[in-house]
Amino acid sequence: MRIASLLPSATEIVCSLGLENELVGVTHECDYPESVRGKPVLTRSVLSGTRSGAEVDRHIRELVHRGSSIYALDAPLLEALHPDLILTQELCEVCAVSYPIVERAARRLGSSPQLVSLEPETLEDVFENIRVVGGLAGRSDTAERVCASLRRRIAVVEQQVTGRPRRRVVCLEWVDPPYNCGHWTPELVKIAGGEERLGVAGRPAHPVQWPQVMEAQPEVVVVMACGFSLERSLREIEAAGSRFDSLAAELWVVDGNAYFSRPGPRLVDSIEIMAGILHPEAVDPPASGSARRVIEISTRRT
């Protein structure tokens, strides 16, 4: 089977099922496992990589308002690759090429590939997506084994945090303007032994006012900027400066692009990272490349 993935999370699912050799095309954001970087790239972003978080947010809003996609699809390359299966999504307008664009391109392909939209809103939906892709590719047994392995890791975390006080948490999926967290993230926090104070499970993230963050009285604030690496998020916090000075909470930054923003197998890594942040006395602390505690911003500038 020839598979084209238009989602980084779908690429990770395909590879977790042992189907990397069947993967004929990926997105410009697909970077895990490292070996997929050599695959033909089917997309590009229309945004400049040098924009600030505030500028990115403003430009995305303008594009979405005009009904435009923030990604471009290389339709001729997609046709040349002759995929049997195309994996994409409709869940988020800013996470992948617009579904109508992909649908139009797929209809023009003489090979009549199967177009499958993955729409996870919860952790259980992610497991179901693994099963769906496994079934389509003739790897149902492998998919069940992958899901079982992930569930065992979750059970270990649940056991480690059982009986410990739940810490008050606010996760921010964007810094300027601040966005709360949604979809699967509040569930990940709960499994990791926390209580998400602003996020809404199963619903998209949305902008919040900074006073709302303060009024939630979090013990821990975790910045997990969607699509941003840990280092890029650290720069956004530096730019926001005084906002974070006013927080009477631990401030952590995680690699949202690699973990929390990708609804694939590494959401379980995200649970382990969060548990290490919230309960370091019971769970191994996260690696510095995936999460980092930020000391007071004012202290860092002196």
Sine and cosine of phi, psi and omega as CSV:
sin_phi,cos_phi,sin_psi,cos_psi,sin_omega,cos_omega
0.00,0.00,0.65,-0.76,0.02,-1.00
-0.96,-0.27,0.87,-0.49,-0.12,-0.99
-0.90,-0.43,0.76,-0.65,0.15,-0.99
-0.94,-0.34,0.82,-0.57,0.00,-1.00
-0.95,-0.32,0.83,-0.56,0.04,-1.00
-0.95,-0.30,0.40,0.92,0.04,-1.00
-0.59,-0.81,0.75,-0.67,0.10,-0.99
-0.85,0.53,-0.62,0.78,0.00,-1.00
-0.92,0.40,-0.60,0.80,0.05,-1.00
-0.92,0.40,-0.62,0.79,0.06,-1.00
-0.86,0.50,-0.68,0.74,0.01,-1.00
-0.92,0.39,-0.59,0.80,0.07,-1.00
-0.90,0.44,-0.74,0.68,0.00,-1.00
-0.84,0.55,-0.71,0.70,-0.04,-1.00
-0.94,0.35,-0.56,0.83,0.02,-1.00
-0.90,0.43,-0.40,0.92,0.01,-1.00
-1.00,0.00,0.09,1.00,0.01,-1.00
0.97,0.23,0.44,0.90,-0.09,-1.00
-0.93,-0.36,0.36,0.93,-0.06,-1.00
-0.86,0.51,-0.60,0.80,0.00,-1.00
-0.91,0.40,-0.39,0.92,0.03,-1.00
-1.00,0.08,-0.12,0.99,-0.04,-1.00
-0.99,0.14,0.93,-0.37,-0.10,-1.00
-0.98,-0.19,-0.27,0.96,0.00,-1.00
-0.39,-0.92,0.55,-0.84,-0.04,-1.00
-0.67,-0.74,-0.03,-1.00,0.06,-1.00
-1.00,-0.05,0.18,-0.98,0.05,-1.00
-0.93,0.36,-0.25,0.97,0.00,-1.00
-0.99,-0.13,-0.09,1.00,0.00,-1.00
-0.96,0.28,0.91,-0.42,-0.08,-1.00
-0.68,-0.74,0.18,0.98,0.01,-1.00
-0.59,-0.81,0.75,-0.67,-0.12,0.99
-0.90,0.43,0.29,-0.96,-0.09,-1.00
-0.80,0.61,-0.55,0.83,-0.09,-1.00
-0.91,0.42,-0.33,0.95,-0.02,-1.00
-0.97,0.25,-0.20,0.98,0.01,-1.00
-0.88,0.47,-0.35,0.94,0.01,-1.00
-1.00,0.06,-0.01,1.00,-0.01,-1.00
-0.98,0.20,0.42,-0.91,0.10,-1.00
-0.84,0.54,0.69,-0.73,-0.08,-1.00
-0.98,-0.19,0.82,-0.57,-0.13,-0.99
-0.99,-0.16,-0.16,0.99,-0.09,-1.00
-0.72,-0.70,0.23,-0.97,0.17,-0.99
-0.49,-0.87,0.39,-0.92,0.04,-1.00
-1.00,-0.02,0.57,-0.82,0.07,-1.00
-1.00,-0.04,0.00,1.00,0.01,-1.00
-1.00,-0.05,0.53,-0.84,0.09,-1.00
-0.97,0.24,0.68,-0.73,-0.01,-1.00
-0.95,0.30,-0.17,0.99,-0.06,-1.00
-1.00,-0.09,0.01,1.00,-0.05,-1.00
-0.94,0.33,0.51,-0.86,0.12,-0.99
-0.96,0.27,0.21,-0.98,0.03,-1.00
-0.86,0.52,-0.66,0.75,0.01,-1.00
-0.90,0.44,-0.65,0.76,0.02,-1.00
-0.93,0.38,-0.64,0.77,0.05,-1.00
-0.87,0.50,-0.73,0.68,0.00,-1.00
-0.86,0.51,-0.70,0.71,-0.03,-1.00
-0.90,0.43,-0.69,0.73,-0.03,-1.00
-0.92,0.39,-0.65,0.76,0.02,-1.00
-0.88,0.47,-0.69,0.72,0.02,-1.00
-0.86,0.51,-0.66,0.76,0.00,-1.00
-0.91,0.42,-0.69,0.72,-0.01,-1.00
-0.91,0.42,-0.70,0.71,0.00,-1.00
-0.90,0.44,-0.64,0.77,0.02,-1.00
-0.88,0.48,-0.58,0.82,0.01,-1.00
-0.99,0.12,-0.06,1.00,-0.02,-1.00
0.98,0.19,0.36,0.93,-0.02,-1.00
-0.99,-0.17,0.41,-0.91,0.07,-1.00
-1.00,-0.03,0.52,-0.85,0.06,-1.00
-1.00,0.05,0.02,1.00,0.04,-1.00
-0.82,-0.57,0.52,-0.85,0.09,-1.00
-0.93,-0.36,0.62,-0.79,-0.01,-1.00
-0.96,-0.29,0.73,-0.68,0.07,-1.00
-1.00,0.08,1.00,0.10,-0.07,-1.00
-0.89,0.46,-0.66,0.75,0.04,-1.00
-0.87,0.49,-0.62,0.78,0.03,-1.00
-0.92,0.38,-0.66,0.75,0.04,-1.00
-0.85,0.53,-0.68,0.74,0.02,-1.00
-0.90,0.43,-0.65,0.76,-0.02,-1.00
-0.91,0.41,-0.44,0.90,-0.04,-1.00
-0.99,0.14,-0.23,0.97,0.06,-1.00
0.77,0.64,0.83,0.56,-0.01,-1.00
-0.95,0.31,0.53,-0.85,0.14,-0.99
-1.00,0.00,-0.46,0.89,-0.06,-1.00
-0.67,-0.74,0.77,-0.63,0.07,-1.00
-0.89,-0.46,0.83,-0.56,0.00,-1.00
-0.97,-0.25,0.81,-0.59,0.00,-1.00
-0.54,-0.84,-0.29,-0.96,-0.02,-1.00
-0.41,-0.91,0.37,-0.93,0.11,-0.99
-0.88,-0.48,-0.06,1.00,-0.18,-0.98
-0.89,0.46,-0.66,0.75,-0.14,-0.99
-0.74,-0.67,0.77,-0.64,-0.04,-1.00
-0.95,0.32,-0.29,0.96,-0.09,-1.00
-0.92,-0.39,0.13,0.99,-0.06,-1.00
-0.98,-0.20,-0.24,0.97,-0.06,-1.00
-0.28,-0.96,0.17,-0.99,0.07,-1.00
-0.82,0.58,0.66,-0.75,0.01,-1.00
-0.79,0.61,0.73,-0.68,-0.05,-1.00
-0.84,0.54,-0.70,0.72,0.03,-1.00
-0.85,0.53,-0.57,0.82,0.04,-1.00
-0.90,0.43,-0.71,0.71,0.01,-1.00
-0.91,0.42,-0.66,0.75,-0.02,-1.00
-0.88,0.47,-0.68,0.73,0.02,-1.00
-0.90,0.44,-0.66,0.75,0.01,-1.00
-0.91,0.42,-0.64,0.77,-0.01,-1.00
-0.91,0.41,-0.59,0.80,-0.01,-1.00
-0.91,0.41,-0.44,0.90,-0.02,-1.00
-0.99,0.14,-0.17,0.99,-0.05,-1.00
-0.98,0.18,0.78,-0.63,0.00,-1.00
-0.91,0.41,-0.40,0.92,-0.06,-1.00
-0.98,0.21,-0.13,0.99,0.00,-1.00
0.76,0.65,0.88,0.48,-0.02,-1.00
-0.93,0.36,0.36,-0.93,0.10,-0.99
-0.99,0.12,0.80,-0.60,-0.01,-1.00
-0.97,-0.26,0.87,-0.49,-0.07,-1.00
-0.85,-0.53,0.81,-0.58,0.03,-1.00
-0.98,-0.19,0.85,-0.53,0.02,-1.00
-1.00,-0.08,0.83,-0.56,-0.14,-0.99
-0.80,-0.60,0.87,0.48,-0.03,-1.00
-0.96,0.26,0.72,-0.69,0.13,-0.99
-0.88,-0.48,-0.26,0.96,-0.01,-1.00
-0.70,-0.71,0.18,-0.98,0.05,-1.00
-0.89,0.46,-0.64,0.77,0.02,-1.00
-0.89,0.45,-0.56,0.83,0.07,-1.00
-0.88,0.47,-0.58,0.81,0.03,-1.00
-0.90,0.44,-0.70,0.72,0.07,-1.00
-0.86,0.50,-0.65,0.76,0.01,-1.00
-0.90,0.43,-0.62,0.79,0.04,-1.00
-0.89,0.45,-0.62,0.78,0.06,-1.00
-0.88,0.48,-0.67,0.74,0.03,-1.00
-0.91,0.42,-0.66,0.75,-0.01,-1.00
-0.88,0.47,-0.76,0.65,0.00,-1.00
-0.89,0.45,-0.66,0.75,0.04,-1.00
-0.88,0.48,-0.67,0.75,0.02,-1.00
-0.91,0.42,-0.67,0.74,0.00,-1.00
-0.90,0.44,-0.52,0.85,-0.06,-1.00
-0.99,-0.15,0.13,0.99,0.00,-1.00
0.95,0.30,0.47,0.88,-0.01,-1.00
-0.82,-0.57,0.66,0.75,-0.05,-1.00
-0.86,0.50,-0.67,0.74,-0.01,-1.00
-0.90,0.44,-0.66,0.75,0.03,-1.00
-0.89,0.45,-0.66,0.76,0.01,-1.00
-0.87,0.49,-0.67,0.75,0.03,-1.00
-0.90,0.44,-0.62,0.78,0.02,-1.00
-0.92,0.39,-0.66,0.75,0.03,-1.00
-0.88,0.48,-0.73,0.69,0.00,-1.00
-0.89,0.46,-0.66,0.75,-0.01,-1.00
-0.90,0.44,-0.64,0.76,0.02,-1.00
-0.90,0.43,-0.67,0.74,0.02,-1.00
-0.90,0.43,-0.65,0.76,0.01,-1.00
-0.91,0.42,-0.59,0.81,0.03,-1.00
-0.89,0.45,-0.63,0.78,0.03,-1.00
-0.92,0.40,-0.62,0.78,0.06,-1.00
-0.89,0.46,-0.67,0.74,-0.01,-1.00
-0.88,0.48,-0.59,0.81,0.04,-1.00
-0.89,0.46,-0.72,0.70,0.01,-1.00
-0.89,0.45,-0.71,0.71,-0.01,-1.00
-0.85,0.52,-0.63,0.78,0.02,-1.00
-0.92,0.39,-0.64,0.77,-0.04,-1.00
-0.91,0.42,-0.57,0.82,-0.09,-1.00
-0.99,-0.15,-0.05,1.00,-0.01,-1.00
-0.86,0.52,0.74,-0.68,0.04,-1.00
0.99,0.11,-0.08,1.00,0.00,-1.00
-1.00,-0.02,0.53,-0.85,-0.01,-1.00
-0.86,0.51,0.68,-0.73,0.03,-1.00
-0.98,0.20,0.82,-0.57,-0.03,-1.00
-1.00,0.05,0.60,-0.80,0.00,-1.00
-0.97,0.23,0.79,-0.61,-0.14,-0.99
-0.77,-0.64,0.62,-0.79,0.25,-0.97
-0.82,-0.57,0.86,-0.51,0.07,-1.00
-0.98,-0.21,0.74,-0.67,-0.01,-1.00
-0.92,-0.39,0.86,-0.51,0.01,-1.00
-1.00,0.05,-0.06,1.00,0.10,-0.99
-0.37,-0.93,0.43,-0.90,-0.07,-1.00
-0.98,-0.20,-0.71,0.70,-0.09,-1.00
-0.72,-0.69,0.99,-0.15,-0.01,1.00
-0.98,0.22,0.35,-0.94,0.02,-1.00
-0.93,0.36,0.68,-0.74,0.11,-0.99
-0.88,-0.48,0.62,-0.79,0.14,-0.99
-0.96,0.28,-0.13,-0.99,0.07,-1.00
-0.94,-0.33,0.37,-0.93,-0.01,-1.00
-0.55,-0.83,-0.30,-0.95,0.00,-1.00
0.77,0.64,-0.87,-0.48,-0.12,-0.99
-0.99,0.11,-0.28,0.96,-0.17,-0.99
-0.89,0.45,-0.71,0.71,0.05,-1.00
-0.84,0.54,-0.55,0.83,0.04,-1.00
-0.92,0.39,-0.65,0.76,0.03,-1.00
-0.88,0.47,-0.67,0.75,0.01,-1.00
-0.89,0.46,-0.68,0.73,-0.01,-1.00
-0.89,0.46,-0.71,0.70,0.02,-1.00
-0.87,0.49,-0.59,0.80,-0.06,-1.00
-0.98,0.18,0.02,1.00,0.06,-1.00
1.00,-0.08,0.46,0.89,0.02,-1.00
-0.81,-0.59,0.11,-0.99,0.06,-1.00
-0.80,-0.60,0.95,-0.33,-0.01,-1.00
-0.97,0.24,0.83,-0.56,-0.17,-0.99
-1.00,-0.06,-0.36,0.93,-0.04,-1.00
-0.86,-0.51,-0.35,0.94,-0.06,-1.00
-0.96,0.29,0.43,-0.90,0.02,-1.00
-0.84,-0.55,0.93,-0.37,-0.04,-1.00
-0.89,0.46,0.67,-0.74,0.07,-1.00
0.97,0.23,0.08,1.00,0.00,-1.00
-0.82,-0.57,0.41,-0.91,0.00,-1.00
-0.91,0.41,0.45,-0.89,0.15,-0.99
-0.91,0.41,0.45,-0.89,0.03,-1.00
-0.55,-0.84,0.32,-0.95,-0.02,-1.00
-0.90,0.44,0.58,-0.81,0.10,-0.99
-0.78,-0.63,0.33,-0.94,0.06,-1.00
-1.00,0.03,0.52,-0.85,-0.03,-1.00
-0.86,0.51,-0.60,0.80,0.07,-1.00
-0.85,0.53,-0.50,0.87,0.05,-1.00
-0.90,0.43,-0.62,0.78,0.05,-1.00
-0.89,0.46,-0.70,0.72,-0.01,-1.00
-0.90,0.43,-0.69,0.72,-0.06,-1.00
-0.92,0.38,-0.37,0.93,0.03,-1.00
-0.95,0.32,-0.25,0.97,0.03,-1.00
0.78,0.63,0.81,0.59,0.00,-1.00
-0.94,0.33,0.54,-0.84,0.19,-0.98
-1.00,0.08,-0.47,0.88,-0.02,-1.00
-0.69,-0.73,0.75,-0.66,0.14,-0.99
-0.92,-0.39,0.79,-0.62,-0.02,-1.00
-0.87,-0.49,0.90,-0.45,0.06,-1.00
-1.00,0.01,0.86,-0.52,-0.03,-1.00
-0.73,-0.68,0.88,0.47,-0.13,-0.99
-0.84,0.54,0.81,-0.58,-0.07,-1.00
-0.89,0.45,0.84,-0.54,0.03,-1.00
0.99,0.12,-0.04,1.00,-0.02,-1.00
-0.97,-0.26,0.63,-0.78,0.11,-0.99
-0.95,0.31,0.16,-0.99,0.05,-1.00
-0.86,0.51,-0.72,0.69,-0.04,-1.00
-0.90,0.43,-0.64,0.77,0.01,-1.00
-0.91,0.41,-0.63,0.78,0.03,-1.00
-0.91,0.40,-0.60,0.80,0.07,-1.00
-0.87,0.50,-0.63,0.77,0.03,-1.00
-0.92,0.40,-0.58,0.81,0.03,-1.00
-0.91,0.42,-0.62,0.78,0.03,-1.00
-0.92,0.40,-0.65,0.76,0.05,-1.00
-0.85,0.52,-0.67,0.74,-0.02,-1.00
-0.92,0.38,-0.56,0.83,0.00,-1.00
-0.97,0.26,-0.47,0.88,0.12,-0.99
0.70,0.71,-0.99,-0.15,-0.21,-0.98
-0.88,0.48,-0.45,0.89,0.03,-1.00
-0.84,0.55,-0.73,0.68,-0.08,-1.00
-0.98,0.22,-0.37,0.93,0.08,-1.00
-0.86,0.51,-0.53,0.85,-0.11,-0.99
-0.99,0.15,-0.07,1.00,-0.05,-1.00
-0.99,0.12,0.77,-0.63,0.12,-0.99
-1.00,-0.09,0.87,0.49,-0.09,-1.00
-0.49,-0.87,0.38,-0.92,0.19,-0.98
-0.91,0.41,0.68,-0.73,0.03,-1.00
-0.91,-0.41,0.85,-0.53,0.01,-1.00
-0.85,-0.53,0.52,-0.85,0.11,-0.99
-0.84,-0.54,0.71,-0.71,0.03,-1.00
-0.84,-0.55,0.26,-0.96,0.07,-1.00
-0.99,0.15,1.00,0.03,-0.04,-1.00
-0.91,0.41,-0.56,0.83,-0.03,-1.00
-0.89,0.45,-0.65,0.76,-0.05,-1.00
-0.99,0.14,-0.52,0.86,-0.16,-0.99
-0.89,-0.47,-1.00,0.06,-0.24,-0.97
-0.86,0.50,-0.47,0.88,-0.04,-1.00
-1.00,0.09,-0.15,0.99,-0.09,-1.00
-0.95,-0.31,0.95,-0.31,-0.04,-1.00
-0.98,0.18,0.94,0.35,0.04,-1.00
-0.70,-0.71,-0.32,-0.95,-0.05,-1.00
-0.83,0.56,-0.49,0.87,-0.06,-1.00
-0.98,0.21,0.07,1.00,0.20,-0.98
-0.90,0.43,-0.46,0.89,0.07,-1.00
-0.95,0.32,-0.60,0.80,0.16,-0.99
-0.85,0.53,-0.62,0.79,-0.01,-1.00
-0.89,0.45,-0.66,0.76,0.06,-1.00
-0.87,0.49,-0.70,0.71,-0.01,-1.00
-0.90,0.43,-0.64,0.77,0.05,-1.00
-0.89,0.46,-0.74,0.67,-0.03,-1.00
-0.89,0.46,-0.67,0.74,0.01,-1.00
-0.89,0.45,-0.61,0.80,0.04,-1.00
-0.92,0.40,-0.53,0.85,0.07,-1.00
-0.95,0.32,-0.71,0.70,-0.13,-0.99
-0.99,0.15,-0.52,0.86,-0.09,-1.00
-0.68,-0.73,0.91,0.42,-0.05,-1.00
-0.91,0.42,-0.29,0.96,0.03,-1.00
-0.97,0.25,-0.27,0.96,-0.06,-1.00
-0.87,-0.49,-0.40,0.92,-0.09,-1.00
-0.81,-0.58,0.63,-0.78,0.03,-1.00
-0.83,0.56,0.71,-0.71,0.00,-1.00
-0.90,0.43,0.48,-0.88,-0.01,-1.00
-0.93,0.37,0.45,-0.89,0.06,-1.00
-0.91,0.43,0.52,-0.85,-0.07,-1.00
-0.89,0.45,-0.38,0.92,0.02,-1.00
-0.98,0.21,-0.24,0.97,-0.02,-1.00
-0.94,-0.33,-0.44,0.90,-0.01,-1.00
-0.43,-0.90,0.52,-0.86,-0.01,-1.00
-0.51,-0.86,0.72,-0.69,0.09,-1.00
-0.99,0.13,0.69,-0.72,-0.04,-1.00
-0.97,-0.23,0.82,-0.58,0.11,-0.99
-0.96,0.28,0.15,-0.99,-0.09,-1.00
-0.79,0.62,0.72,-0.69,-0.05,-1.00
-0.86,0.50,-0.66,0.75,-0.03,-1.00
-0.89,0.45,-0.59,0.81,0.03,-1.00
-0.92,0.38,-0.61,0.79,-0.03,-1.00
-0.92,0.40,-0.48,0.88,-0.07,-1.00
-1.00,0.08,-0.21,0.98,-0.05,-1.00
-1.00,-0.02,0.00,0.00,0.00,0.00
